[in-house]
Amino acid sequence: MASHSAIDIGITSAQREGIAAALSQRLQIHEKTAWMLRSLLEN
């Protein structure tokens, strides 16, 4: 199994921040979608 340092080679801090922001946005979209689906199923 590769270590974290081996995986991080070539990935800058700015790129990691961008990846984190993109994943955070995607999570928010999934949470909103899940909320909407639960709301529809309750009615």
C-alpha distance matrix in Angstrom:
0.0 3.8 6.5 9.5 11.6 9.9 10.2 13.7 15.1 18.2 18.5 21.6 22.7 25.3 22.9 20.8 24.2 25.2 22.2 22.8 26.5 25.9 23.8 26.5 29.2 27.6 27.3 30.9 32.0 30.3 32.0 35.3 35.1 34.3 37.2 39.5 38.7 39.2 42.5 43.7 42.9 44.9 48.1
3.8 0.0 3.8 6.6 8.1 6.1 6.7 10.1 11.3 14.6 15.1 18.1 19.4 22.1 19.8 18.0 21.5 22.6 19.9 20.8 24.4 24.1 22.3 25.0 27.8 26.5 26.5 30.0 31.2 29.9 31.6 34.8 34.9 34.4 37.2 39.5 38.9 39.7 42.7 44.0 43.6 45.6 48.6
6.5 3.8 0.0 3.8 5.4 5.3 6.5 8.8 10.5 14.0 14.1 16.6 17.4 20.5 18.7 16.5 19.8 21.5 19.1 19.5 23.3 23.5 21.8 24.1 27.1 26.3 26.1 29.4 31.0 29.9 31.3 34.5 34.9 34.5 37.0 39.5 39.2 39.8 42.7 44.2 43.9 45.7 48.8
9.5 6.6 3.8 0.0 3.8 5.4 5.0 6.1 8.8 12.0 11.3 13.5 13.9 16.9 15.4 12.9 16.1 18.0 15.8 16.0 19.7 20.3 18.7 20.8 23.9 23.4 23.2 26.4 28.2 27.4 28.7 31.8 32.5 32.2 34.6 37.0 37.1 37.7 40.4 42.1 42.0 43.7 46.7
11.6 8.1 5.4 3.8 0.0 3.8 5.4 5.1 6.5 10.1 10.2 12.0 12.9 16.3 15.1 13.2 16.6 18.5 16.9 17.5 21.1 21.8 20.9 22.9 25.8 25.7 25.8 28.8 30.6 30.2 31.5 34.4 35.2 35.2 37.5 39.9 40.1 40.8 43.4 45.1 45.2 46.9 49.8
9.9 6.1 5.3 5.4 3.8 0.0 3.8 5.5 5.6 9.3 10.3 13.1 14.8 17.7 15.9 14.6 18.2 19.6 17.6 18.9 22.4 22.5 21.6 24.2 26.8 26.2 26.7 29.9 31.2 30.7 32.4 35.3 35.7 35.8 38.3 40.5 40.5 41.4 44.2 45.5 45.6 47.6 50.4
10.2 6.7 6.5 5.0 5.4 3.8 0.0 3.8 5.6 8.4 8.4 11.6 13.2 15.6 13.3 11.9 15.6 16.5 14.3 15.7 19.1 19.0 18.0 20.8 23.2 22.6 23.2 26.4 27.5 27.1 28.9 31.7 32.0 32.2 34.8 36.9 36.9 38.0 40.6 42.0 42.1 44.1 46.9
13.7 10.1 8.8 6.1 5.1 5.5 3.8 0.0 3.8 6.2 5.4 8.0 9.6 12.3 10.4 9.1 12.8 14.1 12.6 14.0 17.2 17.6 17.2 19.6 22.1 22.0 22.7 25.6 27.0 27.0 28.6 31.2 32.0 32.4 34.7 36.8 37.1 38.3 40.7 42.2 42.6 44.5 47.1
15.1 11.3 10.5 8.8 6.5 5.6 5.6 3.8 0.0 3.8 5.6 8.3 10.9 13.4 11.7 11.5 15.1 16.1 15.0 16.9 19.9 20.1 20.2 22.7 24.9 24.8 25.9 28.7 29.9 30.1 31.9 34.4 35.0 35.6 38.0 39.9 40.2 41.6 43.9 45.3 45.8 47.8 50.4
18.2 14.6 14.0 12.0 10.1 9.3 8.4 6.2 3.8 0.0 3.8 6.3 9.8 11.4 9.6 10.6 14.0 14.3 13.8 16.3 18.7 18.7 19.5 22.1 23.8 23.9 25.5 28.0 29.0 29.6 31.6 33.7 34.3 35.4 37.7 39.2 39.8 41.4 43.6 44.8 45.6 47.7 50.0
18.5 15.1 14.1 11.3 10.2 10.3 8.4 5.4 5.6 3.8 0.0 3.8 6.7 8.2 6.1 6.8 10.2 10.8 10.3 12.6 15.0 15.3 16.0 18.4 20.2 20.6 22.0 24.4 25.6 26.3 28.2 30.2 31.0 32.1 34.3 35.9 36.7 38.2 40.2 41.6 42.5 44.4 46.8
21.6 18.1 16.6 13.5 12.0 13.1 11.6 8.0 8.3 6.3 3.8 0.0 3.8 5.4 5.1 6.3 8.7 9.9 10.6 12.4 14.3 15.4 16.6 18.3 20.1 21.2 22.6 24.5 26.0 27.1 28.6 30.5 31.7 32.9 34.7 36.4 37.5 38.9 40.7 42.3 43.4 45.1 47.4
22.7 19.4 17.4 13.9 12.9 14.8 13.2 9.6 10.9 9.8 6.7 3.8 0.0 3.8 5.4 5.1 6.2 8.6 9.9 10.5 12.3 14.3 15.3 16.4 18.4 20.0 21.0 22.6 24.5 25.8 26.8 28.7 30.3 31.4 32.9 34.8 36.2 37.3 39.0 40.8 42.0 43.4 45.8
25.3 22.1 20.5 16.9 16.3 17.7 15.6 12.3 13.4 11.4 8.2 5.4 3.8 0.0 3.8 5.4 5.0 6.2 8.6 9.8 10.5 12.3 14.2 15.2 16.5 18.4 19.9 21.1 22.7 24.4 25.7 27.1 28.7 30.2 31.6 33.2 34.7 36.2 37.5 39.3 40.7 42.2 44.3
22.9 19.8 18.7 15.4 15.1 15.9 13.3 10.4 11.7 9.6 6.1 5.1 5.4 3.8 0.0 3.8 5.4 5.0 6.1 8.5 9.7 10.5 12.2 14.0 15.3 16.4 18.2 20.0 21.2 22.6 24.2 25.8 27.0 28.5 30.2 31.7 32.9 34.5 36.2 37.6 38.9 40.7 42.8
20.8 18.0 16.5 12.9 13.2 14.6 11.9 9.1 11.5 10.6 6.8 6.3 5.1 5.4 3.8 0.0 3.8 5.4 5.1 6.1 8.6 9.9 10.5 12.1 14.2 15.3 16.4 18.4 20.0 21.0 22.4 24.4 25.7 26.7 28.5 30.3 31.5 32.7 34.5 36.2 37.3 38.9 41.2
24.2 21.5 19.8 16.1 16.6 18.2 15.6 12.8 15.1 14.0 10.2 8.7 6.2 5.0 5.4 3.8 0.0 3.8 5.4 5.0 6.1 8.6 9.9 10.4 12.3 14.2 15.2 16.5 18.5 20.0 20.9 22.6 24.4 25.6 26.9 28.7 30.3 31.5 32.9 34.8 36.2 37.5 39.7
25.2 22.6 21.5 18.0 18.5 19.6 16.5 14.1 16.1 14.3 10.8 9.9 8.6 6.2 5.0 5.4 3.8 0.0 3.8 5.4 5.1 6.2 8.6 9.8 10.6 12.3 14.2 15.4 16.7 18.5 20.0 21.3 22.7 24.3 25.8 27.2 28.7 30.3 31.7 33.3 34.8 36.4 38.4
22.2 19.9 19.1 15.8 16.9 17.6 14.3 12.6 15.0 13.8 10.3 10.6 9.9 8.6 6.1 5.1 5.4 3.8 0.0 3.8 5.4 5.1 6.1 8.5 9.9 10.5 12.2 14.3 15.4 16.5 18.3 20.1 21.1 22.4 24.3 25.9 26.9 28.5 30.3 31.7 32.9 34.7 36.9
22.8 20.8 19.5 16.0 17.5 18.9 15.7 14.0 16.9 16.3 12.6 12.4 10.5 9.8 8.5 6.1 5.0 5.4 3.8 0.0 3.8 5.5 5.2 6.1 8.6 9.9 10.5 12.3 14.3 15.3 16.4 18.4 20.0 20.9 22.5 24.4 25.7 26.8 28.5 30.4 31.5 32.9 35.3
26.5 24.4 23.3 19.7 21.1 22.4 19.1 17.2 19.9 18.7 15.0 14.3 12.3 10.5 9.7 8.6 6.1 5.1 5.4 3.8 0.0 3.8 5.5 5.0 6.2 8.6 9.8 10.6 12.5 14.4 15.3 16.6 18.5 20.0 21.1 22.8 24.5 25.8 27.1 28.9 30.4 31.8 33.8
25.9 24.1 23.5 20.3 21.8 22.5 19.0 17.6 20.1 18.7 15.3 15.4 14.3 12.3 10.5 9.9 8.6 6.2 5.1 5.5 3.8 0.0 3.8 5.4 5.2 6.2 8.6 10.0 10.7 12.5 14.3 15.5 16.6 18.4 20.1 21.3 22.7 24.4 25.9 27.2 28.8 30.5 32.5
23.8 22.3 21.8 18.7 20.9 21.6 18.0 17.2 20.2 19.5 16.0 16.6 15.3 14.2 12.2 10.5 9.9 8.6 6.1 5.2 5.5 3.8 0.0 3.8 5.4 5.0 6.1 8.6 9.9 10.5 12.2 14.2 15.2 16.3 18.3 20.0 21.0 22.4 24.2 25.7 26.8 28.6 30.8
26.5 25.0 24.1 20.8 22.9 24.2 20.8 19.6 22.7 22.1 18.4 18.3 16.4 15.2 14.0 12.1 10.4 9.8 8.5 6.1 5.0 5.4 3.8 0.0 3.8 5.4 5.1 6.3 8.8 10.0 10.5 12.4 14.3 15.3 16.5 18.5 20.0 21.1 22.6 24.5 25.8 27.1 29.4
29.2 27.8 27.1 23.9 25.8 26.8 23.2 22.1 24.9 23.8 20.2 20.1 18.4 16.5 15.3 14.2 12.3 10.6 9.9 8.6 6.2 5.2 5.4 3.8 0.0 3.8 5.4 5.1 6.3 8.8 9.9 10.7 12.4 14.3 15.4 16.7 18.5 20.1 21.2 22.8 24.5 26.0 27.9
27.6 26.5 26.3 23.4 25.7 26.2 22.6 22.0 24.8 23.9 20.6 21.2 20.0 18.4 16.4 15.3 14.2 12.3 10.5 9.9 8.6 6.2 5.0 5.4 3.8 0.0 3.8 5.4 5.1 6.3 8.7 9.9 10.6 12.3 14.3 15.4 16.5 18.4 20.0 21.2 22.6 24.5 26.5
27.3 26.5 26.1 23.2 25.8 26.7 23.2 22.7 25.9 25.5 22.0 22.6 21.0 19.9 18.2 16.4 15.2 14.2 12.2 10.5 9.8 8.6 6.1 5.1 5.4 3.8 0.0 3.8 5.4 5.1 6.1 8.6 9.8 10.4 12.2 14.2 15.3 16.4 18.2 20.0 21.0 22.6 24.9
30.9 30.0 29.4 26.4 28.8 29.9 26.4 25.6 28.7 28.0 24.4 24.5 22.6 21.1 20.0 18.4 16.5 15.4 14.3 12.3 10.6 10.0 8.6 6.3 5.1 5.4 3.8 0.0 3.8 5.5 5.1 6.1 8.6 9.8 10.5 12.3 14.2 15.3 16.4 18.5 20.0 21.2 23.3
32.0 31.2 31.0 28.2 30.6 31.2 27.5 27.0 29.9 29.0 25.6 26.0 24.5 22.7 21.2 20.0 18.5 16.7 15.4 14.3 12.5 10.7 9.9 8.8 6.3 5.1 5.4 3.8 0.0 3.8 5.5 5.2 6.1 8.6 9.9 10.6 12.3 14.2 15.3 16.6 18.4 20.1 21.8
30.3 29.9 29.9 27.4 30.2 30.7 27.1 27.0 30.1 29.6 26.3 27.1 25.8 24.4 22.6 21.0 20.0 18.5 16.5 15.3 14.4 12.5 10.5 10.0 8.8 6.3 5.1 5.5 3.8 0.0 3.8 5.4 5.0 6.0 8.5 9.8 10.4 12.1 14.1 15.3 16.4 18.3 20.5
32.0 31.6 31.3 28.7 31.5 32.4 28.9 28.6 31.9 31.6 28.2 28.6 26.8 25.7 24.2 22.4 20.9 20.0 18.3 16.4 15.3 14.3 12.2 10.5 9.9 8.7 6.1 5.1 5.5 3.8 0.0 3.8 5.5 5.1 6.1 8.7 9.9 10.6 12.2 14.3 15.4 16.6 19.0
35.3 34.8 34.5 31.8 34.4 35.3 31.7 31.2 34.4 33.7 30.2 30.5 28.7 27.1 25.8 24.4 22.6 21.3 20.1 18.4 16.6 15.5 14.2 12.4 10.7 9.9 8.6 6.1 5.2 5.4 3.8 0.0 3.8 5.5 5.1 6.2 8.7 9.9 10.5 12.4 14.3 15.5 17.2
35.1 34.9 34.9 32.5 35.2 35.7 32.0 32.0 35.0 34.3 31.0 31.7 30.3 28.7 27.0 25.7 24.4 22.7 21.1 20.0 18.5 16.6 15.2 14.3 12.4 10.6 9.8 8.6 6.1 5.0 5.5 3.8 0.0 3.8 5.4 5.1 6.2 8.6 9.8 10.6 12.3 14.4 16.0
34.3 34.4 34.5 32.2 35.2 35.8 32.2 32.4 35.6 35.4 32.1 32.9 31.4 30.2 28.5 26.7 25.6 24.3 22.4 20.9 20.0 18.4 16.3 15.3 14.3 12.3 10.4 9.8 8.6 6.0 5.1 5.5 3.8 0.0 3.8 5.5 5.2 6.1 8.5 9.9 10.6 12.4 14.8
37.2 37.2 37.0 34.6 37.5 38.3 34.8 34.7 38.0 37.7 34.3 34.7 32.9 31.6 30.2 28.5 26.9 25.8 24.3 22.5 21.1 20.1 18.3 16.5 15.4 14.3 12.2 10.5 9.9 8.5 6.1 5.1 5.4 3.8 0.0 3.8 5.5 5.2 6.1 8.7 10.0 10.7 12.9
39.5 39.5 39.5 37.0 39.9 40.5 36.9 36.8 39.9 39.2 35.9 36.4 34.8 33.2 31.7 30.3 28.7 27.2 25.9 24.4 22.8 21.3 20.0 18.5 16.7 15.4 14.2 12.3 10.6 9.8 8.7 6.2 5.1 5.5 3.8 0.0 3.8 5.5 5.0 6.2 8.7 10.0 11.3
38.7 38.9 39.2 37.1 40.1 40.5 36.9 37.1 40.2 39.8 36.7 37.5 36.2 34.7 32.9 31.5 30.3 28.7 26.9 25.7 24.5 22.7 21.0 20.0 18.5 16.5 15.3 14.2 12.3 10.4 9.9 8.7 6.2 5.2 5.5 3.8 0.0 3.8 5.4 5.1 6.2 8.7 10.4
39.2 39.7 39.8 37.7 40.8 41.4 38.0 38.3 41.6 41.4 38.2 38.9 37.3 36.2 34.5 32.7 31.5 30.3 28.5 26.8 25.8 24.4 22.4 21.1 20.1 18.4 16.4 15.3 14.2 12.1 10.6 9.9 8.6 6.1 5.2 5.5 3.8 0.0 3.8 5.5 5.1 6.3 9.0
42.5 42.7 42.7 40.4 43.4 44.2 40.6 40.7 43.9 43.6 40.2 40.7 39.0 37.5 36.2 34.5 32.9 31.7 30.3 28.5 27.1 25.9 24.2 22.6 21.2 20.0 18.2 16.4 15.3 14.1 12.2 10.5 9.8 8.5 6.1 5.0 5.4 3.8 0.0 3.8 5.5 5.3 6.9
43.7 44.0 44.2 42.1 45.1 45.5 42.0 42.2 45.3 44.8 41.6 42.3 40.8 39.3 37.6 36.2 34.8 33.3 31.7 30.4 28.9 27.2 25.7 24.5 22.8 21.2 20.0 18.5 16.6 15.3 14.3 12.4 10.6 9.9 8.7 6.2 5.1 5.5 3.8 0.0 3.8 5.5 5.6
42.9 43.6 43.9 42.0 45.2 45.6 42.1 42.6 45.8 45.6 42.5 43.4 42.0 40.7 38.9 37.3 36.2 34.8 32.9 31.5 30.4 28.8 26.8 25.8 24.5 22.6 21.0 20.0 18.4 16.4 15.4 14.3 12.3 10.6 10.0 8.7 6.2 5.1 5.5 3.8 0.0 3.8 5.5
44.9 45.6 45.7 43.7 46.9 47.6 44.1 44.5 47.8 47.7 44.4 45.1 43.4 42.2 40.7 38.9 37.5 36.4 34.7 32.9 31.8 30.5 28.6 27.1 26.0 24.5 22.6 21.2 20.1 18.3 16.6 15.5 14.4 12.4 10.7 10.0 8.7 6.3 5.3 5.5 3.8 0.0 3.8
48.1 48.6 48.8 46.7 49.8 50.4 46.9 47.1 50.4 50.0 46.8 47.4 45.8 44.3 42.8 41.2 39.7 38.4 36.9 35.3 33.8 32.5 30.8 29.4 27.9 26.5 24.9 23.3 21.8 20.5 19.0 17.2 16.0 14.8 12.9 11.3 10.4 9.0 6.9 5.6 5.5 3.8 0.0
